[in-house]
Amino acid sequence: MAIDLKSMNSKELEKLLGDVKKALQSAKARDRRAALKAAEKAAAEWGFSLNDLADGEKPVKKERKAKAKAAKPKSKPQFANPADKSQTWTGKGRQPNWFRSAVEKGKSPDDMRI
């Protein structure tokens, strides 16, 4: 079924577009009904209705996922600012400005180690 779009005028194209939109809505509704029937049949094979599955309990997560989300212990500080001992750094992640400037001035990281 080939349609020559180039030979059609704007009114014919607009009518065709409207017909296509209606047919698409109809096809989507038909597909939805078929999917719903298939889902109901699959649920019935397991002894459930779709409402049972939709309202039922959620499956239990695997322990591995739960452990991955568990809080990790904080790292202990490894370095302290010689000018202000309350400023510390664990040695992980981005270097603080005070650490970087001290190293640039010639101070050894081992000198700032706690």
MOPAC internal coordinates of N, CA, C and O (Angstrom, degrees):
PM7 1SCF
backbone

  N    0.0000 0     0.00 0     0.00 0    0    0    0
  C    1.4433 1     0.00 0     0.00 0    1    0    0
  C    1.5292 1   108.50 1     0.00 0    2    1    0
  O    1.2310 1   120.71 1   -92.86 1    3    2    1
  N    1.2766 1   116.24 1    87.14 1    3    2    1
  C    1.4517 1   121.41 1   179.54 1    5    3    2
  C    1.5217 1   109.34 1   -95.44 1    6    5    3
  O    1.2310 1   121.27 1   -48.05 1    7    6    5
  N    1.3323 1   115.18 1   131.95 1    7    6    5
  C    1.4574 1   121.00 1   178.92 1    9    7    6
  C    1.5185 1   106.95 1  -113.33 1   10    9    7
  O    1.2310 1   120.90 1   -51.53 1   11   10    9
  N    1.3134 1   115.88 1   128.47 1   11   10    9
  C    1.4568 1   120.52 1   179.48 1   13   11   10
  C    1.5210 1   108.44 1   -86.93 1   14   13   11
  O    1.2310 1   120.54 1   -84.68 1   15   14   13
  N    1.3258 1   116.57 1    95.32 1   15   14   13
  C    1.4625 1   121.73 1  -176.92 1   17   15   14
  C    1.5292 1   112.25 1   -68.65 1   18   17   15
  O    1.2310 1   120.55 1   149.76 1   19   18   17
  N    1.3080 1   116.55 1   -30.24 1   19   18   17
  C    1.4625 1   120.06 1  -176.73 1   21   19   18
  C    1.5273 1   112.06 1   -67.60 1   22   21   19
  O    1.2310 1   120.55 1   151.96 1   23   22   21
  N    1.3118 1   116.56 1   -28.04 1   23   22   21
  C    1.4650 1   118.79 1  -177.83 1   25   23   22
  C    1.5306 1   112.41 1   -88.13 1   26   25   23
  O    1.2310 1   119.80 1   174.01 1   27   26   25
  N    1.3332 1   117.98 1    -5.99 1   27   26   25
  C    1.4655 1   121.17 1  -178.09 1   29   27   26
  C    1.5319 1   110.74 1   -87.64 1   30   29   27
  O    1.2310 1   120.89 1   -33.60 1   31   30   29
  N    1.3426 1   115.91 1   146.40 1   31   30   29
  C    1.4672 1   119.64 1   176.06 1   33   31   30
  C    1.5298 1   108.75 1   -85.87 1   34   33   31
  O    1.2310 1   120.60 1    -2.90 1   35   34   33
  N    1.3385 1   116.46 1   177.10 1   35   34   33
  C    1.4693 1   120.33 1  -174.01 1   37   35   34
  C    1.5288 1   112.28 1   -64.89 1   38   37   35
  O    1.2310 1   119.50 1   142.42 1   39   38   37
  N    1.3340 1   118.56 1   -37.58 1   39   38   37
  C    1.4714 1   120.66 1   179.35 1   41   39   38
  C    1.5250 1   110.59 1   -63.78 1   42   41   39
  O    1.2310 1   120.77 1   136.86 1   43   42   41
  N    1.3119 1   116.13 1   -43.14 1   43   42   41
  C    1.4640 1   120.11 1   179.45 1   45   43   42
  C    1.5311 1   110.78 1   -64.95 1   46   45   43
  O    1.2310 1   120.80 1   140.21 1   47   46   45
  N    1.3240 1   116.08 1   -39.79 1   47   46   45
  C    1.4725 1   120.10 1   179.22 1   49   47   46
  C    1.5277 1   111.06 1   -66.01 1   50   49   47
  O    1.2310 1   120.32 1   138.96 1   51   50   49
  N    1.3497 1   117.00 1   -41.04 1   51   50   49
  C    1.4571 1   120.32 1   178.58 1   53   51   50
  C    1.5208 1   111.12 1   -65.40 1   54   53   51
  O    1.2310 1   119.68 1   140.47 1   55   54   53
  N    1.3260 1   118.22 1   -39.53 1   55   54   53
  C    1.4603 1   121.45 1   176.90 1   57   55   54
  C    1.5260 1   109.77 1   -63.77 1   58   57   55
  O    1.2310 1   120.95 1   136.61 1   59   58   57
  N    1.3145 1   115.79 1   -43.39 1   59   58   57
  C    1.4685 1   120.38 1   178.59 1   61   59   58
  C    1.5300 1   110.51 1   -62.10 1   62   61   59
  O    1.2310 1   120.74 1   138.67 1   63   62   61
  N    1.3141 1   116.19 1   -41.33 1   63   62   61
  C    1.4641 1   120.60 1   178.82 1   65   63   62
  C    1.5260 1   110.92 1   -62.20 1   66   65   63
  O    1.2310 1   120.33 1   135.76 1   67   66   65
  N    1.3245 1   116.97 1   -44.24 1   67   66   65
  C    1.4621 1   121.34 1   177.09 1   69   67   66
  C    1.5216 1   111.73 1   -61.10 1   70   69   67
  O    1.2310 1   121.01 1   137.02 1   71   70   69
  N    1.3406 1   115.67 1   -42.98 1   71   70   69
  C    1.4682 1   120.18 1   178.58 1   73   71   70
  C    1.5276 1   110.81 1   -63.59 1   74   73   71
  O    1.2310 1   120.38 1   140.11 1   75   74   73
  N    1.3174 1   116.89 1   -39.89 1   75   74   73
  C    1.4632 1   121.20 1   179.77 1   77   75   74
  C    1.5310 1   110.08 1   -65.60 1   78   77   75
  O    1.2310 1   119.98 1   138.07 1   79   78   77
  N    1.3373 1   117.64 1   -41.93 1   79   78   77
  C    1.4665 1   120.69 1   179.34 1   81   79   78
  C    1.5226 1   110.76 1   -62.85 1   82   81   79
  O    1.2310 1   120.30 1   137.37 1   83   82   81
  N    1.3461 1   117.03 1   -42.63 1   83   82   81
  C    1.4656 1   120.65 1   178.12 1   85   83   82
  C    1.5299 1   110.50 1   -63.32 1   86   85   83
  O    1.2310 1   120.74 1   135.82 1   87   86   85
  N    1.3323 1   116.20 1   -44.18 1   87   86   85
  C    1.4633 1   120.33 1  -179.32 1   89   87   86
  C    1.5259 1   110.64 1   -64.58 1   90   89   87
  O    1.2310 1   120.29 1   143.52 1   91   90   89
  N    1.3353 1   117.05 1   -36.48 1   91   90   89
  C    1.4562 1   121.11 1   179.17 1   93   91   90
  C    1.5253 1   110.72 1   -67.02 1   94   93   91
  O    1.2310 1   119.98 1   137.17 1   95   94   93
  N    1.3354 1   117.64 1   -42.83 1   95   94   93
  C    1.4606 1   121.04 1   177.00 1   97   95   94
  C    1.5260 1   110.23 1   -61.47 1   98   97   95
  O    1.2310 1   120.63 1   137.54 1   99   98   97
  N    1.3048 1   116.40 1   -42.46 1   99   98   97
  C    1.4630 1   121.28 1   179.80 1  101   99   98
  C    1.5321 1   110.68 1   -63.59 1  102  101   99
  O    1.2310 1   120.48 1   137.58 1  103  102  101
  N    1.3144 1   116.69 1   -42.42 1  103  102  101
  C    1.4651 1   121.02 1  -179.84 1  105  103  102
  C    1.5254 1   110.80 1   -66.19 1  106  105  103
  O    1.2310 1   120.12 1   140.12 1  107  106  105
  N    1.3303 1   117.37 1   -39.88 1  107  106  105
  C    1.4613 1   120.33 1   178.22 1  109  107  106
  C    1.5219 1   111.08 1   -64.58 1  110  109  107
  O    1.2310 1   120.20 1   138.39 1  111  110  109
  N    1.3298 1   117.22 1   -41.61 1  111  110  109
  C    1.4669 1   121.35 1   178.47 1  113  111  110
  C    1.5246 1   109.95 1   -63.59 1  114  113  111
  O    1.2310 1   120.46 1   138.35 1  115  114  113
  N    1.3288 1   116.73 1   -41.65 1  115  114  113
  C    1.4641 1   121.71 1   178.91 1  117  115  114
  C    1.5316 1   110.55 1   -63.59 1  118  117  115
  O    1.2310 1   120.51 1   136.59 1  119  118  117
  N    1.3485 1   116.63 1   -43.41 1  119  118  117
  C    1.4668 1   121.12 1   178.54 1  121  119  118
  C    1.5246 1   110.92 1   -64.21 1  122  121  119
  O    1.2310 1   120.51 1   141.26 1  123  122  121
  N    1.3222 1   116.63 1   -38.74 1  123  122  121
  C    1.4685 1   120.76 1   179.60 1  125  123  122
  C    1.5236 1   110.81 1   -64.44 1  126  125  123
  O    1.2310 1   120.94 1   136.64 1  127  126  125
  N    1.3356 1   115.81 1   -43.36 1  127  126  125
  C    1.4717 1   119.26 1   178.27 1  129  127  126
  C    1.5222 1   110.80 1   -62.72 1  130  129  127
  O    1.2310 1   120.46 1   138.65 1  131  130  129
  N    1.3234 1   116.73 1   -41.35 1  131  130  129
  C    1.4681 1   120.60 1   179.98 1  133  131  130
  C    1.5306 1   110.63 1   -65.62 1  134  133  131
  O    1.2310 1   120.09 1   138.85 1  135  134  133
  N    1.3327 1   117.43 1   -41.15 1  135  134  133
  C    1.4572 1   120.94 1   178.91 1  137  135  134
  C    1.5226 1   110.76 1   -65.62 1  138  137  135
  O    1.2310 1   120.34 1   140.12 1  139  138  137
  N    1.3162 1   116.96 1   -39.88 1  139  138  137
  C    1.4625 1   121.31 1   178.89 1  141  139  138
  C    1.5215 1   110.48 1   -63.65 1  142  141  139
  O    1.2310 1   120.52 1   137.24 1  143  142  141
  N    1.3385 1   116.61 1   -42.76 1  143  142  141
  C    1.4687 1   120.45 1   177.71 1  145  143  142
  C    1.5249 1   110.61 1   -61.39 1  146  145  143
  O    1.2310 1   120.70 1   135.86 1  147  146  145
  N    1.3323 1   116.27 1   -44.14 1  147  146  145
  C    1.4667 1   120.49 1  -179.12 1  149  147  146
  C    1.5281 1   110.74 1   -64.89 1  150  149  147
  O    1.2310 1   120.31 1   140.65 1  151  150  149
  N    1.3235 1   117.01 1   -39.35 1  151  150  149
  C    1.4689 1   120.76 1   179.30 1  153  151  150
  C    1.5200 1   110.52 1   -67.42 1  154  153  151
  O    1.2310 1   120.23 1   138.75 1  155  154  153
  N    1.3378 1   117.17 1   -41.25 1  155  154  153
  C    1.4643 1   120.56 1   177.72 1  157  155  154
  C    1.5196 1   110.91 1   -62.61 1  158  157  155
  O    1.2310 1   120.55 1   138.77 1  159  158  157
  N    1.3330 1   116.55 1   -41.23 1  159  158  157
  C    1.4624 1   120.92 1   179.35 1  161  159  158
  C    1.5266 1   110.78 1   -64.58 1  162  161  159
  O    1.2310 1   120.53 1   136.43 1  163  162  161
  N    1.3310 1   116.60 1   -43.57 1  163  162  161
  C    1.4687 1   120.31 1   179.91 1  165  163  162
  C    1.5232 1   110.64 1   -64.86 1  166  165  163
  O    1.2310 1   119.89 1   138.07 1  167  166  165
  N    1.3223 1   117.81 1   -41.93 1  167  166  165
  C    1.4627 1   121.23 1   178.96 1  169  167  166
  C    1.5210 1   110.36 1   -65.29 1  170  169  167
  O    1.2310 1   120.13 1   140.82 1  171  170  169
  N    1.3400 1   117.36 1   -39.18 1  171  170  169
  C    1.4618 1   121.50 1  -179.63 1  173  171  170
  C    1.5199 1   110.85 1   -64.99 1  174  173  171
  O    1.2310 1   119.99 1   145.97 1  175  174  173
  N    1.3285 1   117.63 1   -34.03 1  175  174  173
  C    1.4626 1   120.69 1   178.03 1  177  175  174
  C    1.5195 1   111.59 1   -62.19 1  178  177  175
  O    1.2310 1   120.34 1   152.87 1  179  178  177
  N    1.3225 1   116.96 1   -27.13 1  179  178  177
  C    1.4650 1   121.94 1   178.78 1  181  179  178
  C    1.5330 1   111.70 1   -97.26 1  182  181  179
  O    1.2310 1   120.80 1  -178.63 1  183  182  181
  N    1.3154 1   116.07 1     1.37 1  183  182  181
  C    1.4582 1   120.15 1   177.33 1  185  183  182
  C    1.5225 1   114.51 1    85.46 1  186  185  183
  O    1.2310 1   120.67 1  -155.27 1  187  186  185
  N    1.3236 1   116.33 1    24.73 1  187  186  185
  C    1.4622 1   120.88 1  -179.45 1  189  187  186
  C    1.5212 1   109.91 1  -124.69 1  190  189  187
  O    1.2310 1   121.42 1   -18.81 1  191  190  189
  N    1.3215 1   114.89 1   161.19 1  191  190  189
  C    1.4561 1   120.00 1   167.24 1  193  191  190
  C    1.5293 1   106.51 1  -105.34 1  194  193  191
  O    1.2310 1   120.63 1   -13.19 1  195  194  193
  N    1.3132 1   116.40 1   166.81 1  195  194  193
  C    1.4693 1   118.56 1   178.88 1  197  195  194
  C    1.5217 1   111.13 1   -63.78 1  198  197  195
  O    1.2310 1   119.98 1   145.92 1  199  198  197
  N    1.3377 1   117.64 1   -34.08 1  199  198  197
  C    1.4672 1   120.38 1   177.42 1  201  199  198
  C    1.5223 1   110.72 1   -64.35 1  202  201  199
  O    1.2310 1   120.26 1   141.07 1  203  202  201
  N    1.3379 1   117.10 1   -38.93 1  203  202  201
  C    1.4662 1   120.08 1   177.29 1  205  203  202
  C    1.5240 1   110.64 1   -59.55 1  206  205  203
  O    1.2310 1   121.09 1   137.87 1  207  206  205
  N    1.3140 1   115.52 1   -42.13 1  207  206  205
  C    1.4627 1   119.46 1  -177.77 1  209  207  206
  C    1.5204 1   112.07 1   -73.14 1  210  209  207
  O    1.2310 1   120.33 1   143.67 1  211  210  209
  N    1.3180 1   116.97 1   -36.33 1  211  210  209
  C    1.4616 1   120.49 1  -178.45 1  213  211  210
  C    1.5227 1   111.22 1   -72.38 1  214  213  211
  O    1.2310 1   119.99 1   142.43 1  215  214  213
  N    1.3347 1   117.62 1   -37.57 1  215  214  213
  C    1.4603 1   121.35 1  -176.88 1  217  215  214
  C    1.5182 1   112.80 1   -94.77 1  218  217  215
  O    1.2310 1   120.02 1   169.78 1  219  218  217
  N    1.3105 1   117.57 1   -10.22 1  219  218  217
  C    1.4626 1   121.58 1  -174.47 1  221  219  218
  C    1.5126 1   113.14 1   -69.92 1  222  221  219
  O    1.2310 1   121.47 1    -0.31 1  223  222  221
  N    1.3237 1   114.80 1   179.69 1  223  222  221
  C    1.4634 1   121.08 1   179.89 1  225  223  222
  C    1.5205 1   109.94 1   -69.49 1  226  225  223
  O    1.2310 1   121.47 1   -30.24 1  227  226  225
  N    1.2973 1   114.78 1   149.76 1  227  226  225
  C    1.4539 1   119.54 1   175.63 1  229  227  226
  C    1.5227 1   108.50 1   -77.32 1  230  229  227
  O    1.2310 1   119.84 1   -31.41 1  231  230  229
  N    1.3334 1   117.91 1   148.59 1  231  230  229
  C    1.4567 1   119.41 1   178.91 1  233  231  230
  C    1.5258 1   111.25 1   -63.10 1  234  233  231
  O    1.2310 1   120.89 1   -31.08 1  235  234  233
  N    1.3025 1   115.91 1   148.92 1  235  234  233
  C    1.4619 1   121.58 1  -179.50 1  237  235  234
  C    1.5223 1   108.68 1   -71.91 1  238  237  235
  O    1.2310 1   120.86 1   -46.33 1  239  238  237
  N    1.3226 1   115.97 1   133.67 1  239  238  237
  C    1.4608 1   120.29 1   179.11 1  241  239  238
  C    1.5112 1   109.70 1   -71.96 1  242  241  239
  O    1.2310 1   121.22 1   -28.34 1  243  242  241
  N    1.2858 1   115.27 1   151.66 1  243  242  241
  C    1.4554 1   119.59 1   177.63 1  245  243  242
  C    1.5252 1   109.50 1   -68.57 1  246  245  243
  O    1.2310 1   121.23 1   -32.57 1  247  246  245
  N    1.3143 1   115.25 1   147.43 1  247  246  245
  C    1.4621 1   120.11 1  -177.93 1  249  247  246
  C    1.5213 1   111.80 1   -60.64 1  250  249  247
  O    1.2310 1   120.74 1   146.47 1  251  250  249
  N    1.3098 1   116.20 1   -33.53 1  251  250  249
  C    1.4608 1   119.71 1  -177.20 1  253  251  250
  C    1.5237 1   110.71 1   -61.73 1  254  253  251
  O    1.2310 1   120.53 1   140.29 1  255  254  253
  N    1.3276 1   116.60 1   -39.71 1  255  254  253
  C    1.4600 1   119.81 1   179.08 1  257  255  254
  C    1.5176 1   110.39 1   -67.88 1  258  257  255
  O    1.2310 1   120.58 1   140.78 1  259  258  257
  N    1.3153 1   116.50 1   -39.22 1  259  258  257
  C    1.4645 1   120.21 1  -179.71 1  261  259  258
  C    1.5259 1   110.09 1   -65.74 1  262  261  259
  O    1.2310 1   120.24 1   141.03 1  263  262  261
  N    1.3110 1   117.15 1   -38.97 1  263  262  261
  C    1.4678 1   120.58 1   179.66 1  265  263  262
  C    1.5242 1   111.11 1   -67.86 1  266  265  263
  O    1.2310 1   120.59 1   144.67 1  267  266  265
  N    1.3278 1   116.48 1   -35.33 1  267  266  265
  C    1.4607 1   120.07 1  -179.23 1  269  267  266
  C    1.5190 1   111.02 1   -64.94 1  270  269  267
  O    1.2310 1   120.42 1   149.38 1  271  270  269
  N    1.3330 1   116.80 1   -30.62 1  271  270  269
  C    1.4558 1   120.07 1  -179.14 1  273  271  270
  C    1.5217 1   112.55 1   -88.23 1  274  273  271
  O    1.2310 1   120.33 1   174.57 1  275  274  273
  N    1.3285 1   116.98 1    -5.43 1  275  274  273
  C    1.4665 1   120.18 1  -179.27 1  277  275  274
  C    1.5255 1   109.39 1   -65.10 1  278  277  275
  O    1.2310 1   120.85 1   -32.06 1  279  278  277
  N    1.3151 1   115.98 1   147.94 1  279  278  277
  C    1.4606 1   121.05 1  -178.19 1  281  279  278
  C    1.5354 1   110.22 1   -67.49 1  282  281  279
  O    1.2310 1   121.53 1   -44.78 1  283  282  281
  N    1.3035 1   114.68 1   135.22 1  283  282  281
  C    1.4574 1   120.24 1   178.08 1  285  283  282
  C    1.5263 1   108.26 1   -90.23 1  286  285  283
  O    1.2310 1   120.03 1   -32.61 1  287  286  285
  N    1.3218 1   117.55 1   147.39 1  287  286  285
  C    1.4601 1   119.05 1   178.99 1  289  287  286
  C    1.5296 1   110.57 1   -67.54 1  290  289  287
  O    1.2310 1   120.87 1   -32.30 1  291  290  289
  N    1.3197 1   115.95 1   147.70 1  291  290  289
  C    1.4634 1   120.55 1   179.35 1  293  291  290
  C    1.5220 1   109.94 1   -70.05 1  294  293  291
  O    1.2310 1   121.19 1   -33.43 1  295  294  293
  N    1.3086 1   115.32 1   146.57 1  295  294  293
  C    1.4625 1   120.36 1   176.85 1  297  295  294
  C    1.5179 1   109.66 1   -78.94 1  298  297  295
  O    1.2310 1   121.22 1   -31.01 1  299  298  297
  N    1.3189 1   115.26 1   148.99 1  299  298  297
  C    1.4623 1   120.23 1   178.38 1  301  299  298
  C    1.5236 1   109.03 1   -80.16 1  302  301  299
  O    1.2310 1   119.93 1   -33.49 1  303  302  301
  N    1.3240 1   117.73 1   146.51 1  303  302  301
  C    1.4625 1   120.44 1   177.23 1  305  303  302
  C    1.5245 1   111.05 1   -64.33 1  306  305  303
  O    1.2310 1   120.44 1   -39.98 1  307  306  305
  N    1.3141 1   116.76 1   140.02 1  307  306  305
  C    1.4580 1   122.18 1   179.52 1  309  307  306
  C    1.5323 1   112.18 1  -110.04 1  310  309  307
  O    1.2310 1   120.83 1   154.85 1  311  310  309
  N    1.3390 1   116.02 1   -25.15 1  311  310  309
  C    1.4587 1   120.70 1  -176.53 1  313  311  310
  C    1.5250 1   109.68 1  -130.03 1  314  313  311
  O    1.2310 1   120.71 1   -31.44 1  315  314  313
  N    1.3340 1   116.26 1   148.56 1  315  314  313
  C    1.4641 1   121.60 1   177.39 1  317  315  314
  C    1.5214 1   108.92 1  -131.27 1  318  317  315
  O    1.2310 1   120.97 1   -33.78 1  319  318  317
  N    1.3163 1   115.75 1   146.22 1  319  318  317
  C    1.4521 1   122.25 1   177.59 1  321  319  318
  C    1.5297 1   108.10 1   -70.10 1  322  321  319
  O    1.2310 1   119.77 1   -56.63 1  323  322  321
  N    1.3524 1   118.05 1   123.37 1  323  322  321
  C    1.4638 1   119.71 1  -178.89 1  325  323  322
  C    1.5305 1   112.50 1   -62.87 1  326  325  323
  O    1.2310 1   119.75 1   150.65 1  327  326  325
  N    1.3257 1   118.08 1   -29.35 1  327  326  325
  C    1.4573 1   121.37 1  -179.15 1  329  327  326
  C    1.5262 1   111.76 1   -80.97 1  330  329  327
  O    1.2310 1   120.05 1   151.20 1  331  330  329
  N    1.3257 1   117.50 1   -28.80 1  331  330  329
  C    1.4638 1   121.65 1  -178.63 1  333  331  330
  C    1.5249 1   107.69 1  -144.67 1  334  333  331
  O    1.2310 1   120.07 1   -80.27 1  335  334  333
  N    1.3172 1   117.46 1    99.73 1  335  334  333
  C    1.4662 1   123.18 1  -173.97 1  337  335  334
  C    1.5318 1   112.78 1   -65.25 1  338  337  335
  O    1.2310 1   119.72 1   166.50 1  339  338  337
  N    1.3410 1   118.13 1   -13.50 1  339  338  337
  C    1.4633 1   119.62 1   178.83 1  341  339  338
  C    1.5287 1   111.07 1   -75.79 1  342  341  339
  O    1.2310 1   119.98 1   162.70 1  343  342  341
  N    1.3397 1   117.65 1   -17.30 1  343  342  341
  C    1.4610 1   121.59 1   177.73 1  345  343  342
  C    1.5238 1   108.37 1   -90.25 1  346  345  343
  O    1.2310 1   121.30 1   -64.55 1  347  346  345
  N    1.3346 1   115.11 1   115.45 1  347  346  345
  C    1.4611 1   120.07 1  -178.62 1  349  347  346
  C    1.5173 1   110.25 1  -126.13 1  350  349  347
  O    1.2310 1   121.86 1   -12.31 1  351  350  349
  N    1.3376 1   114.05 1   167.69 1  351  350  349
  C    1.4546 1   121.75 1   179.20 1  353  351  350
  C    1.5144 1   108.53 1  -146.80 1  354  353  351
  O    1.2310 1   120.29 1   -41.58 1  355  354  353
  N    1.3306 1   117.05 1   138.42 1  355  354  353
  C    1.4641 1   121.42 1  -177.93 1  357  355  354
  C    1.5185 1   112.80 1   -78.54 1  358  357  355
  O    1.2310 1   120.08 1   164.79 1  359  358  357
  N    1.3085 1   117.45 1   -15.21 1  359  358  357
  C    1.4577 1   120.64 1  -176.33 1  361  359  358
  C    1.5214 1   111.24 1    92.75 1  362  361  359
  O    1.2310 1   120.57 1   179.01 1  363  362  361
  N    1.3278 1   116.52 1    -0.99 1  363  362  361
  C    1.4570 1   121.12 1   179.27 1  365  363  362
  C    1.5202 1   108.75 1  -111.23 1  366  365  363
  O    1.2310 1   121.00 1   -32.25 1  367  366  365
  N    1.3113 1   115.69 1   147.75 1  367  366  365
  C    1.4611 1   119.60 1   177.81 1  369  367  366
  C    1.5125 1   112.02 1    80.81 1  370  369  367
  O    1.2310 1   121.39 1    17.98 1  371  370  369
  N    1.2989 1   114.95 1  -162.02 1  371  370  369
  C    1.4626 1   122.35 1  -176.30 1  373  371  370
  C    1.5281 1   110.88 1   -68.45 1  374  373  371
  O    1.2310 1   121.16 1   -42.43 1  375  374  373
  N    1.3278 1   115.38 1   137.57 1  375  374  373
  C    1.4681 1   119.98 1   179.93 1  377  375  374
  C    1.5208 1   110.00 1   -71.42 1  378  377  375
  O    1.2310 1   120.33 1   -44.19 1  379  378  377
  N    1.3360 1   116.98 1   135.81 1  379  378  377
  C    1.4611 1   118.66 1   176.87 1  381  379  378
  C    1.5336 1   110.44 1   -69.07 1  382  381  379
  O    1.2310 1   121.30 1   -22.72 1  383  382  381
  N    1.3241 1   115.12 1   157.28 1  383  382  381
  C    1.4722 1   119.81 1  -178.30 1  385  383  382
  C    1.5175 1   111.96 1   -58.57 1  386  385  383
  O    1.2310 1   119.70 1   139.07 1  387  386  385
  N    1.3352 1   118.17 1   -40.93 1  387  386  385
  C    1.4576 1   120.56 1  -178.24 1  389  387  386
  C    1.5265 1   110.79 1   -63.53 1  390  389  387
  O    1.2310 1   119.52 1   144.58 1  391  390  389
  N    1.3287 1   118.52 1   -35.42 1  391  390  389
  C    1.4682 1   122.13 1   179.48 1  393  391  390
  C    1.5266 1   109.65 1   -70.29 1  394  393  391
  O    1.2310 1   120.96 1   133.52 1  395  394  393
  N    1.3235 1   115.76 1   -46.48 1  395  394  393
  C    1.4607 1   120.73 1  -178.58 1  397  395  394
  C    1.5262 1   111.09 1   -62.21 1  398  397  395
  O    1.2310 1   120.25 1   136.16 1  399  398  397
  N    1.3434 1   117.12 1   -43.84 1  399  398  397
  C    1.4681 1   119.58 1  -178.24 1  401  399  398
  C    1.5302 1   110.81 1   -68.96 1  402  401  399
  O    1.2310 1   119.72 1   145.97 1  403  402  401
  N    1.3251 1   118.14 1   -34.03 1  403  402  401
  C    1.4643 1   120.68 1   178.36 1  405  403  402
  C    1.5212 1   110.52 1   -66.67 1  406  405  403
  O    1.2310 1   120.15 1   140.17 1  407  406  405
  N    1.3278 1   117.31 1   -39.83 1  407  406  405
  C    1.4679 1   121.08 1   178.57 1  409  407  406
  C    1.5242 1   110.04 1   -67.00 1  410  409  407
  O    1.2310 1   120.33 1   140.56 1  411  410  409
  N    1.3373 1   116.98 1   -39.44 1  411  410  409
  C    1.4648 1   120.87 1   178.74 1  413  411  410
  C    1.5301 1   111.29 1   -63.96 1  414  413  411
  O    1.2310 1   120.56 1   148.59 1  415  414  413
  N    1.3258 1   116.53 1   -31.41 1  415  414  413
  C    1.4651 1   120.96 1  -179.91 1  417  415  414
  C    1.5283 1   112.03 1   -81.70 1  418  417  415
  O    1.2310 1   120.13 1  -179.75 1  419  418  417
  N    1.3420 1   117.35 1     0.25 1  419  418  417
  C    1.4518 1   120.54 1   175.31 1  421  419  418
  C    1.5214 1   114.61 1   103.63 1  422  421  419
  O    1.2310 1   119.65 1  -178.17 1  423  422  421
  N    1.3048 1   118.27 1     1.83 1  423  422  421
  C    1.4618 1   121.15 1   179.69 1  425  423  422
  C    1.5283 1   108.43 1   -77.18 1  426  425  423
  O    1.2310 1   120.30 1   -40.46 1  427  426  425
  N    1.3194 1   117.04 1   139.54 1  427  426  425
  C    1.4548 1   121.89 1   179.79 1  429  427  426
  C    1.5316 1   109.35 1   -82.82 1  430  429  427
  O    1.2310 1   120.16 1   -38.12 1  431  430  429
  N    1.3305 1   117.30 1   141.88 1  431  430  429
  C    1.4673 1   119.27 1   175.84 1  433  431  430
  C    1.5345 1   112.09 1   -58.01 1  434  433  431
  O    1.2310 1   120.28 1   148.62 1  435  434  433
  N    1.3264 1   117.07 1   -31.38 1  435  434  433
  C    1.4585 1   119.79 1   179.45 1  437  435  434
  C    1.5334 1   111.19 1   -66.89 1  438  437  435
  O    1.2310 1   120.10 1   152.52 1  439  438  437
  N    1.3289 1   117.42 1   -27.48 1  439  438  437
  C    1.4579 1   120.75 1   177.57 1  441  439  438
  C    1.5356 1   111.55 1   -68.31 1  442  441  439
  O    1.2310 1   120.39 1   154.44 1  443  442  441
  N    1.3350 1   116.86 1   -25.56 1  443  442  441
  C    1.4642 1   120.89 1  -178.39 1  445  443  442
  C    1.5245 1   112.23 1   -97.35 1  446  445  443
  O    1.2310 1   120.72 1   178.16 1  447  446  445
  N    1.3295 1   116.23 1    -1.84 1  447  446  445
  C    1.4577 1   120.29 1  -178.87 1  449  447  446
  C    1.5194 1   110.50 1   -67.85 1  450  449  447
  O    1.2310 1   120.93 1   -40.57 1  451  450  449
  N    1.3208 1   115.83 1   139.43 1  451  450  449
  C    1.4715 1   120.41 1  -179.08 1  453  451  450
  C    1.5177 1   109.18 1   -81.29 1  454  453  451
  O    1.2310 1   120.10 1   180.00 1  455  454  453

